[in-house]
Amino acid sequence: MTSPAFIPFALPDLTSAELDAVTDVLRSRWITTGPRAKEFEARFGAAVEAAHCVAVSSCTAALHLALEAARVRPADEVIVPTMTFAATAEVVRYLGAVPVLVDVRASDHNVDVAAIERAITPRTRAIVPVHFGGVPADMDEIVALARSRDLPVVADAAHAFPCRYKGRNVGTLADVTCFSFYATKTITTGEGGAVVTGSAGWAERMRLMSLHGISHDAWKRYTAEGSWYYEIVAPGFKYNLGDIAAALGLAQLARAEAMCARREAIARRYDDAFREDEAIELLTCPADRTNAHHLYVIKLVPPVDRNRFIEELRARGIGASVHFIPLHEHPYYRDTYGYLPESFPVAHDAYTRSISLPIYSAMTDAQVDRVIDTVLELSGAQRRRASFGRSDEARAPEVRASGAVRDAAGAAVPVLRR
Ligand SMILES: *Cc1c(COP(=O)(O)O)cnc(C)c1O
């Protein structure tokens, strides 16, 4: 029997609508920022109910522009959850400021608001919650805390389009909200992002800095209505989104709700299949918010071993990933700021036990079934092996060093420390 085709961890959902949109732009010969980017800004801004939208080359660019507009300066502090991607904290370093990492909570891996409060100092200049996996963070509590200290909130919503919090659109919850259209995200432009805000002043600064600090719709200078004259009023960046990408984005945007509904259906089937398995913990989405379902994370209960589980999934033709290796466990942040793995115990434990399973609208029902069957089979097989007293040689060092090791009966066993 031939082995079944590999199920990749992520795959963009591209139809003839996307292909046609891109070829139309190429035929028009206007391939950099222009009318499609303008239209995408209007439509995406409307989709997230934001007054102002600037389309940019990535969510990383969006976060950088937002913190620049927040006037983050060298030696300022910006509060960032440790359970996130590199981009959320590196932009703080771009501005010479200090990313102050905080822990998350176990139920949904969103930032722990009490930890934010403890981390605030007179040097704090901004708070950057991440809507982990597509579930909005506790925005009412975060915004109330920020208001009480006169701090702006810049939301990293790279995972979180489309979704709602207490009936409100994800684009309306923070002072500034940053989205990603990277190839694996819930809608894609290949590479791309957007930054949205309700404030005309913030929007103006971010638009200015997104294209060389040149005033007044600089892209128009090569059109019939444009003029050769321009003024540089600040040393800006090169963060514009081109029309090829924007056209792809317009086609994806039209399908965003349908693609989200498909991911929701896949998540429901995973939930139903895994809920009864005692070796698998599921994350939860609070009832007052919706989930964009960018990620589907399961947490394995020891003795089931995460690293071995991922290898065995791969051997059976299923791609998986881990979101995230917490920032504080990466050499740069660990060595620069002196963090230990257990500095953020919830994120550390979540990291050592998490697997992200494939969840994307282009998945077929048969592929979803195969992921379910394989996960249940591996979880049962690993538990049976463990209960026959096999050694744990295959465990990677960081898993053996974790604070989360339990014996087959579920009791905590002594753990190694790094
Ligand atoms: C993907 C991602 C980003 C960066 O997005 P880009 O568009 O690739 O720059 C930022 N934050 C989080 C949480 C992400 O997952």
The ligand as a MOL file (V3000), in Angstrom:
LIG
                    3D

  0  0  0     0  0            999 V3000
M  V30 BEGIN CTAB
M  V30 COUNTS 15 15 0 0 0
M  V30 BEGIN ATOM
M  V30 1 C 3.2300 35.9740 12.1690 0
M  V30 2 C 3.2890 36.8280 13.3880 0
M  V30 3 C 3.8190 38.1310 13.3670 0
M  V30 4 C 4.5630 38.6930 12.1930 0
M  V30 5 O 3.8380 38.7540 11.0450 0
M  V30 6 P 4.5970 39.1380 9.6750 0
M  V30 7 O 3.4760 39.5930 8.7940 0
M  V30 8 O 5.2550 37.8790 9.1960 0
M  V30 9 O 5.5650 40.2070 9.9790 0
M  V30 10 C 3.7170 38.9070 14.5040 0
M  V30 11 N 3.1700 38.4200 15.6320 0
M  V30 12 C 2.6850 37.1710 15.7140 0
M  V30 13 C 2.0700 36.7100 16.9890 0
M  V30 14 C 2.7450 36.3300 14.5940 0
M  V30 15 O 2.3160 35.0580 14.6890 0
M  V30 END ATOM
M  V30 BEGIN BOND
M  V30 1 1 1 2
M  V30 2 1 2 3
M  V30 3 2 2 14
M  V30 4 1 3 4
M  V30 5 2 3 10
M  V30 6 1 4 5
M  V30 7 1 5 6
M  V30 8 2 6 7
M  V30 9 1 6 8
M  V30 10 1 6 9
M  V30 11 1 10 11
M  V30 12 2 11 12
M  V30 13 1 12 13
M  V30 14 1 12 14
M  V30 15 1 14 15
M  V30 END BOND
M  V30 END CTAB
M  END
